[in-house]
Amino acid sequence: MKIYKKLWPYLVRYKYRLTIGVFLSIFVSIFNGVSLTSLIPIFDSLGSSENYKFQLALTKADQEFLKKQESEVVPYTLEWGKFYFARTKSYINQELAKRTPDELVYLFCLIIIPIYLLKMICLAGTIYFVNSAGLLSVRDLRMALYLKLQDLPLNDFLREKTGILMSRIINDVDTVGKVVSNDLKDAINDFFSILIHLAILLILSWELFFLIFIVIPFILGPVNTLAERIRKSTKSQQDRLSALNGDLQEVISGIRVIRAFSMEAHESQRFFDVNHDLSEKTFKNHFYHQVGPAMVELSGSIVTMIFLGIGAYLLEDPGFSRGKFLVFFITLIFLMRPLKQMGILNNLVQASASAGERVFEILNRESDIKEAPNSVSLGPLGKEILYQNVSYVYPGTEKYALRSLNLRIPKGGTIAIVGSSGAGKSTLIDLLPRLIDPTEGAILWDGVDARQLKIGNLRRRIGVVSQNIFLFNGTIRENISYGKPEASEEEIRKAADDAFATEFIESFEEGFDTIVGERGVMLSGGQRQRISIARTLLADPEVLVLDEATSALDTESERLIQQAFVRLYHNKTVIIIAHRLSTVKIADTIYYIEDGEIKESGSHQDLLAIPDSKYKRLYDLQFQVTNST
């Protein structure tokens, strides 16, 4: 039951629904018990002669009280209550004696019908309150998991496949959800049903009641032996299902590469291997689930035969009527169902425990980016952004991506970061909006450490345009207004105009309502880039980062986008990361990075004037190649 302990903080939010559901479940069991015991007079009256009619049993104490006069009993005492209870039973017996056996059957049938109606109403209430509490808690759990994913370190997303993370939110939470909704309702109903049915059996025959405790272990034992195997097989099944989701997502995303290299057969074989493994694990899991109840049913059938034999012997006792025997037998049959269900529930809990472990493994992960308790919101940038002795080490390694880096980004200025691949340029930019935090040193905004700023306040002032453009599978209008959902139609169109995007947008039949497809697949690279620029223009960030924004474009698209950048730079603090040095000439200061350290800095002309500078060698190499082609 560890899974319920972990889920309790989510369930306790809806404790009032659960409390009402539990009380209604108790009444369901009580009404079911009453309806069963009401069958005793019906069975006793069926086929009976006029000489034998059903009567309520009067104990010796009842008979003693009936001999007393009302004046002899002290009112409002326990004795007074017992006296009138005996008088009431006697009165009922007199009325029953006046009726024929058939009339008695009809009478008790009329009494049972409203009991069943009340039972149905309470059962519906139990289903509503318990299931809704469970489903709402699952909703909160899935939301908590989603919010946790938003805070997980970036390295977690790089290490795990997207499909696997999706499986945690969808498949694993769904498995856990069944336990805390429908299965929880069944567990509550079955628990109280077992208690009530055992009480009925004790009242009907204490000999048979104690015999039950001898045979119940034989009923539940076979199921419990399978519980651990079910937990392990379910965990293995969930792992393979996650792997299947991860592979499938990867294949769909990389379908162009797969076809370009004619790797369809290879990927099909890999998918077959994972799918076959999942099929075997699923079969084993289903086999265990089906065998457990079947074993309980076999044990229950054997026990039933034993009780029939013993019951036939007890019928010789005058105090054990035919009606009591039949009701005892029916109650025992009813008892088998919740016992069987509790065995199945144990299997389901074991199965969901493995899924719960996968869910809570993510929820228990520590976020590396946390907002300071006394974080502040900063007004518009007044002076500068400083990287002060900033170092960054990749988690789990000793490798420095940046080492003791110092640079200044003045307000309204334009700086450029250049260097070879792997030099640390992207890491430097990831530090700015706190996608990662420095291992050493600090990034200061007008003298305030970025870690002391509210994360939302910090990130809203930064806009990024990169070569890896992400567009959502929606309309062009929705993608442009993504950073400013409340933007007017006029603002959206102005942003598109400034990004030189209006002309190609209006060439589409649907215009701004054109669906761009997943990741903008319906658009060309240059069109996607201009949509991205329009989105950034509309958001109007204070600091603009251009991360290899034109490296993958053709000459014509690059020319248009460079013109759009001119408008984008207006009143902005600009950071340019580029391999093409032609795009960084406009920068006030260029920083050349190598192995995570700044090797050179200065304007374009200053760096070219330095003999044998790294920047000059890179510049000459690029333009020699360009001129030769």
C-alpha positions, -999 to +999 in steps of 0.1 A: +000+000+000+030+023-004+014+038-035-015+051-014+009+067+011+026+086-018-007+096-033-023+106+001-012+143-002-032+144-035-062+125-021-064+145+011-074+176-009-107+159-015-111+143+019-147+155+022-157+136-010-138+106+003-155+108+037-190+110+022-181+081-001-170+060+028-201+066+048-223+058+018-203+026+013-210+016+048-247+020+042-244+000+009-230-029+030-256-025+057-285-024+032-271-054+014-268-073+047-304-064+056-317-075+022-299-108+026-313-115+061-347-105+049-346-136+027-348-158+058-386-154+063-392-157+026-374-190+024-390-202+056-424-193+043-421-207+008-439-240+005-448-240+043-480-253+056-506-233+075-493-249+107-459-234+102-455-197+098-424-176+102-420-160+136-394-137+151-373-156+177-381-147+213-353-152+238-358-163+274-351-127+284-379-115+260-403-140+275-394-128+310-401-092+301-434-102+285-446-116+318-441-082+334-467-054+335-459-019+321-461-004+356-434-027+368-408-012+344-390+021+351-394+044+321-364+056+300-340+030+313-322+001+296-348-023+311-376-002+297-361-004+262-357-042+264-393-045+276-408-026+247-385-044+222-399-077+234-434-063+233-428-052+197-415-086+186-445-103+202-469-079+184-451-085+150-454-123+156-492-119+163-496-100+130-475-125+111-496-154+125-528-139+110-513-142+074-510-171+051-475-183+039-481-167+005-491-134+021-459-135+042-438-140+010-455-110-007-451-089+025-414-095+028-408-090-009-424-055-005-401-048+024-370-058+005-377-037-026-372-002-009-341-016+008-326-025-027-336+010-039-318+026-010-288+004-016-287+015-053-288+052-043-260+048-018-239+028-043-244+056-069-233+081-043-202+060-034-192+058-071-197+095-076-178+108-045-150+082-044-143+081-081-145+119-085-120+123-056-097+098-071-099+112-106-094+148-094-063+136-074-050+120-106-056+152-124-035+171-098-008+144-099-005+147-137-004+185-134+022+183-107+043+160-130+039+184-159+050+213-138+079+193-125+090+187-161+090+224-166+116+227-138+138+197-145+174+204-155+180+207-192+204+178-191+175+155-181+158+162-214+190+156-233+196+122-215+161+108-219+140+103-250+109+125-254+087+095-258+098+081-224+090+113-206+056+114-223+050+078-212+055+089-176+028+115-178+003+095-199+007+058-194+022+056-159-002+082-144-031+065-161-021+032-144-019+049-110-052+066-117-071+034-119-060+025-084-071+058-068-104+061-086-124+029-096-101+005-076-102+026-045-140+026-046-141-012-050-116-015-021-138+006+002-170-013-008-153-047-005-138-039+029-172-030+045-190-057+026-167-083+040-172-070+076-210-069+072-212-104+056-189-119+083-212-104+110-242-120+093-225-153+092-216-151+129-252-143+138-265-172+117-240-199+128-210-194+149-197-229+141-196-222+104-183-187+110-151-199+128-147-225+101-144-196+076-112-184+093-096-218+087-104-218+049-099-181+040-061-184+040-065-212+014-085-187-008-062-157-005-029-176-004-027-185-041-033-148-051-007-134-027+020-157-040+015-141-074+016-105-061+054-099-063+056-115-097+029-092-109+047-061-096+079-071-113+062-080-146+043-048-146+074-027-140+091-045-169+060-040-191+059-002-183+096+001-190+092-016-224+062+005-232+082+037-225+110+024-247+084+018-275+070+053-271+106+067-272+115+048-303+083+056-321+086+093-313+122+093-326+113+075-358+084+099-366+107+129-359+135+115-380+115+100-408+133+122-434+167+110-423+156+074-422+143+076-458+174+095-470+197+068-457+173+039-467+173+027-431+136+016-431+145-021-427+169-014-399+144+008-380+116-018-386+138-045-371+146-024-341+109-016-336+100-053-340+125-062-313+111-037-288+075-045-297+081-083-294+097-078-260+068-057-249+044-084-262+061-110-241+061-089-209+024-080-215+014-116-219+032-126-187+015-098-168-019-107-182-013-144-175-006-136-138-036-114-135-059-141-150-045-170-131-049-154-097-087-149-097-091-184-113-072-199-084-094-180-059-125-193-078-113-229-076-106-225-039-139-209-033-158-237-051-141-263-030-149-244+002-186-240-009-190-277-013-175-282+022-201-258+036-230-274+018-220-307+034-217-292+069-249-272+065-268-303+056-257-318+089-266-286+108-302-286+094-309-314+119-307-287+146-342-272+151-327-238+157-311-238+123-340-234+098-340-239+061-342-202+056-311-196+078-292-223+059-300-208+025-292-173+036-260-185+051-251-201+019-261-171-002-241-148+021-211-170+018-214-168-020-216-130-017-186-130+006-166-149-021-169-120-045-154-092-024-127-117-012-119-124-048-119-087-056-096-079-028-072-105-041-074-089-076-071-054-061-039-066-044-026-075-078-036-042-093-019-023-064+013-042-070+010-034-107+004+003-102+032+004-076+058+000-103+041+028-124+040+049-092+077+045-086+084+058-121+061+088-116+074+097-082+110+092-093+105+123-115+085+142-088+113+136-063+141+149-086+156+182-075+153+212-098+185+229-104+169+263-111+151+277-081+136+311-074+152+328-044+128+332-014+132+370-014+135+374-052+129+408-067+116+422-100+140+445-118+129+475-138+142+483-173+179+477-177+197+509-167+234+503-174+248+468-182+248+431-178+281+416-164+294+381-165+317+381-135+342+352-131+316+328-146+325+291-148+302+262-157+309+225-153+287+199-169+267+179-142+283+145-134+316+155-150+347+176-143+347+192-177+345+230-178+322+244-205+332+279-193+361+290-171+365+323-153+347+342-180+343+380-177+324+401-202+303+432-203+271+438-223+262+476-221+226+487-224+217+494-260+250+479-272+257+450-296+282+423-288+291+392-307+303+358-295+324+338-320+345+307-319+346+271-331+319+245-323+321+233-287+338+265-275+310+273-250+290+299-269+256+282-264+264+276-227+272+312-223+237+322-237+219+295-217+232+312-185+216+345-194+179+335-189+189+310-162+182+279-182+213+268-162+231+285-134+269+292-131+289+267-112+310+296-101+307+334-104+276+354-111+257+373-139+247+408-127+219+429-141+227+464-130+246+450-101+219+425-091+227+387-092+203+371-117+197+344-091+180+371-070+156+381-097+121+366-103+126+340-130+095+352-150+107+388-148+141+378-160+131+356-189+104+380-203+130+406-210+151+382-232+141+372-267+160+345-286+161+339-324+180+308-332+187+285-362+167+258-345+132+273-348+103+258-330+068+265-343+037+250-328+013+230-349-012+258-351-019+288-372+006+315-383-014+340-362-011+318-331+026+313-335+033+350-340+012+359-309+026+331-288+046+354-265+018+379-263-016+361-266-036+393-259-021+410-290-045+427-314-048+419-351-031+452-359-001+444-337+002+409-352+002+423-387+027+450-379+051+425-365+047+404-396+054+435-418+085+444-398+097+408-403+091+409-440+067+380-436+033+395-446+039+390-484+044+352-482+017+348-454-010+365-476+001+343-506-015+313-487-052+307-492-059+309-454-035+338-448-027+342-411-050+313-404-028+289-423-018+258-403+020+255-402+022+218-393+044+202-366+075+223-360+064+245-390+070+217-415+047+233-441+069+264-443+104+268-458+134+276-435+134+313-444+096+315-438+099+298-404+127+322-395+107+353-404+077+340-383+101+335-354+114+371-359+078+384-360+071+365-328+101+381-311+092+416-325+057+413-310+070+402-276+093+433-277+121+419-255+147+442-239+176+419-247+178+402-280+199+370-286+206+359-322+220+324-320+232+313-355+200+328-368+209+328-405+234+299-407+210+275-425+194+299-449+199+306-486+213+340-497+179+355-506+163+345-473+194+357-454+192+391-471+155+396-461+162+384-426+192+407-422+168+436-431+144+424-405+171+423-380+178+460-385+143+467-373+147+441-345+178+458-332+160+492-325+164+501-289+176+466-280+206+452-263+218+427-288+240+395-285+250+378-317+264+343-319+275+334-354+299+313-374+295+336-404+317+365-394+300+387-420+270+390-396+291+402-366+308+432-382+282+456-368+290+445-332+305+471-309+326+444-292+334+409-305+345+382-281+364+352-294+359+321-272+380+290-272+377+261-247+353+281-225+377+311-222+378+345-238+409+346-259+404+379-277+380+409-276+375+441-295+358+456-325+359+440-359+386+464-371+406+462-339+407+424-341+417+424-377+445+448-369+461+423-345+488+403-362+481+365-361+450+370-340+426+340-338+398+361-351+418+373-381+428+337-390+392+326-388+380+356-409+407+351-435+399+314-437+362+321-443+366+348-469+394+329-487+369+300-491+342+324-501+363+341-527+376+308-541+341+296-546 
